[in-house]
Amino acid sequence: MKLYTLLQRTNVSQRLVTTMTKASYSTSLYPSSPAKFSSAAAPLMDYSFSDSDSEEDEDFPRISAFLPPLASNSRRVYLLRHGETDWNKEGKIQGGGFDIPLNENGRNQARSAARAMEDIPLSLIASSPLSRASETADMLTQGRDGYYERVLVPGLREMSFGEFEGFPRRKPDVCPDLKARYERIDGACNADPTKAFPGGESAAIVAERAKAAFFEMLDRFSHHQHMALVCHSRLNRILISEAFLKDVTKFPHVEQGNSCINAIDIHEDGSADIKMLNFIDHVKGTLAPDSNV
């Protein structure tokens, strides 16, 4: 039995209305969670645009200007990476085991992504349950008229890097032997998707769970035509490579900047086309170096 709880939010009332309240749900970040789709129960924050935003409106890059019209009987998924965190800025490995929040630059990046997508008629806004992804997704809800659904998908949390989560890979005085070990293991994992970080996940394992969660979400919410999904760098790169490039070994070559936007069209016959990959025009000048982990 599929267990899920949905949240309905409207721009008019700014209230949360929980539907299907008899369904149990969990916000667990781990696979033991009984919920496949759960409520985004974080408090509402004010992400409204300022007057200065409207003054710059004409020059601001909107993805609708770069995308072709959506074909009839097709659906479009806008896959985003979350905004920057302090660990992104410092070059630390985050992974799925640490729930690191957005920093102020990350909130601005997410807000810029919302502006870049504000004319897209999103009716489903989904995310990983980790707060850096869920807060980025919450920003996409601002200024939207009418009904939309906001859900969490535990199966799309970030890859586990095991004992290397929290490792400061860009820190100048990091132990040389430890850095060499990290680079050796990372290189092996990039070359062979079945290899995993010690205590963590392999790309093959992530590809299996991410692809299953993604397509189950599409099936469950098949009535939505424009859907946003906010996840993570390594998760996005693996999902894009496995599901749409049809080769998970390509993930080391896929880039995903903080708050980047990808657009994937899913057609009635089950085929898919990538229409946009790593769009970052809206956050240029704000990205940390080498944050594509």
N, C-alpha and C positions, 0 to 999 in steps of 0.2 A: 504494500500500500504506500502510495506517495504521500508524504507529509509536508505541508508547507503552510505558511501564513503570509498573506499579502497586505501591503499597506496602500491605501488610497489617499493621495493628497491632492488638494485643489489649491490653485493660486488665490482664490477668493477668500477662503476661510482660514488657510494656513493651519488647519487642524489635521490630526491623524485619525483616520477611521480604519479600524482593524476589521477585515472581513474574514469569514470562515474561522471564527474564533474558537471553534471546537477542535481545530487541528492543533496538535502539539508542534512546537518548534524549538530549536536550540540555536544559540549564537556561538556554539563551540567552534574552535578553529581547527579541529582535528577530525580525522575520518571517522571517529567513533560517534560523531553527531548523528542522531536519527533523522535529521532534517536534510532534505535535498534543496529545498527552497525555504528560506526563513525571512522573518520580518526585519526590515531595517529600522530598528527601534531607537536609533540615536536621536538626541534632542535636536530640534530645528535650530539652525543658526541663520543669522542675517547675511546672505551673500548677494544682496541686491546691488545693482550697478549704480555707480555714482554719476553725478552730472558730468564729470570730466570724461567718462566713458562715451556718453552720447556725443560730446564734442569731437571725439576722434573716430566716430562711427564710420565715416566714409572710407577711411584708410584701413580699417581693421580687417584682417583676412578672415573670411567666412568660408567654411568648407563647401557650402552649396555652390560657390562660384567655380570650384574645381572639379565637381562631380557631375557625371552625366545623369539625365533623368532616370529614375528607377523604372525598369520594365514592368509591364503589367504582370500580375500573378507572381512577382518576386518580392523578396524582403531584403532589407538592408540592415546589417549589424555594424554599428560604430564601436569598434574595440579600442579602448583607451588604456594608457598606462596612468597610474596615479601621479599626483604632483610630488614635488621634492620633499624629502624628510631631512633631518639633520644628518642621519646616517648616509643618505645619498650624497650630501654635500661633503661629508668627511671621508667618503670612500669605504665605508664599512659594509660588510655583507649582511643583508637583512634576512632574507629567506622567510619561510612560513612560520617560524617559531617565535619571532619577535614582532610585537604589534607596535611599531614606531609610528607616531602621528605625523601629519604634515607639519612643516615649519611655515613661517610667514611667506617665504618665497613660493613654497609649494601651494599654499592657498591662493596666492595670486595667479600661479600657473593654471590651477584648476578653474579659477574664475575666468581666466582668458579662454580656456577650452569651452566653458559654458557660453561665452560670448560668440566664439567661433561657430557654435552649433545652435544658437538661439532661434534660428529660423527653420530648424529641422523639426518636423512634427513627431517628436518622440512620444511613444505611448507606453514603453517599457524601459525602465532604467534599473539595471542590475549591476551587481558588483560582487567581488570577493568580500568576505566578512571582515578582513583586516581593516583597521580604521583608516589607514592612508588611502585605501581604495574606496571605502564606503563614504568618506567625507568628500572625496573628489566627485563621486557619483551624486551625492546630495547637492552639490553645487549645480549640477546639470538640471535639477528640478526647478530652479528659480526662474520666475517670470513665465511659467508655462500655464496656459489657460486650459481648463477642463480636466478630464480624468486621465491619470496615468498610474501605472503600477510600479512600485519600488520594491525590489527583492534582493536578498543576499543568496549567493550560491557558494556554499562551503567547498564544493569540489574544485573551485577556481581560485583557491588561495595560492600564495606563492610557493614555489618549489622549496623543499627543505634542503639546506646546505649542511645539515648535521653539525659537527663540531666546529665548522668554520663560520657559523653564524655569529656576527659581531666582530669578525676579523677585520682590522683596519688596513686593508690592502694598499692604500695610498699613503699611509703614515710614513714619513721619512725615516724615523728611527725604529721601525718595526724589525723584529728579529730576522736577520737575513736567512737563517735556516728555515724558519717558519714560513717566510714569504716564498722561498724556493719550493718548499713542500706544497704550499697552496697552488703555486703556478703549475707544478708538475701534475697535481691531481686535477686541477681545472682543465689543463690541456688534454689529459687522458679522457675526462668526461666529455669534452667537446668533440674529441675524435671518435669516441665510442659511446653511443647513447645508452648502452646497457650498463656502463660503469657509473657508480654513485660516489658522492662525497661520503667520507666516513660518518656513519650515523644518519645519513641523509637519503635523498631520493636520486634516482637516475633520470635522465631525460626521457627514457622509454616509459618509466612508470608515470611520470608527470604527463606525458603525451596521452597515455591510456586514460587516466582519470580526467584530464582536462577536456579531451575530445568527447568522452562520455557525458560529462556534465554540460558541456556546451550544446550538444545536439539534443540532450534531454530537455534543456531549457527551451530550445527552439520548438520542440514537439509540444511541450506543456503550454507554451505561450504562443501558439501558432496563429492566433488572431491578431498579433501585432505586426505591423509592416515596417516600422522604423524603431529599432531597438538599440539602446546604448548599453555597453558592458565595460566596466572599469576593473582592470586586473593589474598585473605586475610585469616587470621586464622579462624575466626568464620564462614565466608562464606564457606570456603573449608570444614570445619568440618561438617557443616549442609548439604551442597551439597553431600558430600560423604555418609553421613548417610542416607539421604532421597532417593537419586537416586540409590545408589549402594549397601548399606547395607539394604535398604528397611525398615528402621526404624529411623526416625529423632531423637528419644529419645536417640540414641546411641552417638550423637555428643559430649557430655561432655567427652567421653572416647577416642575420636580420637585426636591424637596429630599432630600438624603442626608447626615445627620449622621454623624460618626465612630461606627463600630460600630452603625449603625442596622440594623434587620432589616426586610426586605420578604418577603412570602409570596405566591407565585404558583402557582395550581393549573393543571396541564396535563392536559387531558382526553383520553380515548381517541380522540375525533374530531379532535384537533389544536387545538381551541379552548383558550383560556386565560382565567383570571380572576385579577385582583389581589385578594387577600384581606387584605393588610396592606401599608402603604406608610410608610416612614420611621418605624418604631416605635423610639422613643428613651427610653421610660420608665425603662429600666434604666441609662441614662447621664445622666439629667438632672442639671444642675449641674456637669457635667464638660466640656461642649462649648465649644471656642473660638469666639469671635464670627466670623460671616461666613466659615465654613470650607467652605461649600458651593460649591466651585469646579468 
